[in-house]
Amino acid sequence: MINNDVLRSIRYMLDLSDIKVVEITKLADANFPIEKTDVLAFLKKDEEEGYQECSNQVLAHFLDGLVFYRRGRDESLPPRPVEKRVTNNVVLKKLRVAFELKDVDMHQILADAGFPISKPELSALFRQPGHKNFRLCGDQLLRNFLKGLTLRVRGNG
């Protein structure tokens, strides 16, 4: 899925202001160079003037910041390295951690979005890429997960 779409979806889901997106991103690294104008450019549609592609580095910092924003930071642990390449599987893992979701929650979220999957299919998404049962998370699955999570967070109204 396109990083800009992921950022847009999460921003809408949590009803975040542009400044809040900057603050959350900086939770992962206070020195990370991002400003409100960058966020505005990321949120534009790709045909709009001023559109800017959201890099893997920006999305990785935002997702890590989101985990700290929702769950707090454990100062006893060393900081985790920021993901170099943000795949759909990484987005799914970060959201699972940020929202403290269990397998049951994940299944319910996908079912609510009209995209039920089996237990083995779900667990395959969270395996290491070299594992024989690893499965790439497709755009449709991630899009439906974001839709279902938005329904859960914002309610049906």
C-alpha positions, -999 to +999 in steps of 0.1 A: +000+000+000+012+035-006+028+051+025+007+083+020-025+062+021-015+045+053-006+079+069-040+094+057-059+064+071-043+065+105-047+102+108-084+100+099-089+070+123-074+088+153-087+123+142-051+137+144-042+173+135-012+180+113+008+192+143-001+160+162+012+139+133+045+158+136+046+154+174+039+116+171+066+112+145+091+130+167+083+107+196+104+081+178+133+105+173+131+141+185+157+152+159+138+137+130+133+165+104+096+168+098+074+199+098+037+206+095+043+216+058+057+181+051+026+165+066+003+187+045+022+176+014+019+139+024-018+142+029-025+157-006-037+134-034-010+125-058-024+146-086-026+177-064+000+204-066+025+202-037+020+165-032+050+148-017+057+111-014+058+098+022+091+080+025+097+047+043+118+066+068+089+091+076+063+063+079+086+041+100+092+070+124+055+078+125+045+042+133+072+039+160+060+072+174+024+059+173+034+029+195+050+053+221+020+077+218-006+050+225+014+028+249+041+049+264+079+044+262+097+018+282+129+037+292+145+004+305+147-009+269+172+003+244+156+021+214+147-002+186+163+006+152+138+022+128+127+000+099+145+007+067+118-007+045+082-004+055+061-033+041+024-039+046+035-066+071+055-040+091+025-016+091+003-044+104+027-054+131+032-018+143-006-012+144-011-045+163+015-033+189+002+003+191-034-008+196-025-038+218-044-062+196-046-099+202-053-125+174-090-125+184-091-087+179-074-089+146-098-115+133-128-095+145-114-063+129-110-080+095-144-097+098-160-063+106-145-049+074-160-079+055-126-096+050-124-126+073-092-147+072-082-180+089-060-183+119-031-198+099-034-169+073-032-143+101-003-159+119+016-163+086+016-125+083+035-121+115+063-147+108+098-137+099+103-133+061+126-163+059+101-187+076+085-213+053+050-202+063+056-164+060+031-146+038+032-111+024+004-089+035-014-077+003-027-042-002-064-054+000-058-071+033-041-040+048-068-017+034-095-038+049-077-040+083-073-002+084-110+001+075-120-023+103-097-007+128-112+027+119-147+013+125-135+000+159-118+032+169-143+058+156-174+037+160-199+031+132-212+067+133 
